[in-house]
């Protein structure tokens, strides 16, 4: 369970950073397109996605455990950096 929690934290940190810094989307997408075109969706291709790896590591390092607290605050399911909230149906 702890491993799944860390994976969620990393994913949410990266998602937040992509929303906060959309200028990185083009670079990351270009890397994915290039590597997948050369190698397909293989482990080798994933190992060659160095920008994605760095982005995920830095997102987790800067976001850490605070990301989940940011996203899941005050009864809302999701709060975007712009302040818009998506309410949970629970």
Beta strands, then each sheet from edge to edge (+ up, - down):
strand 1: 76-79
strand 2: 85-87
sheet 1: 1+ 2-
end
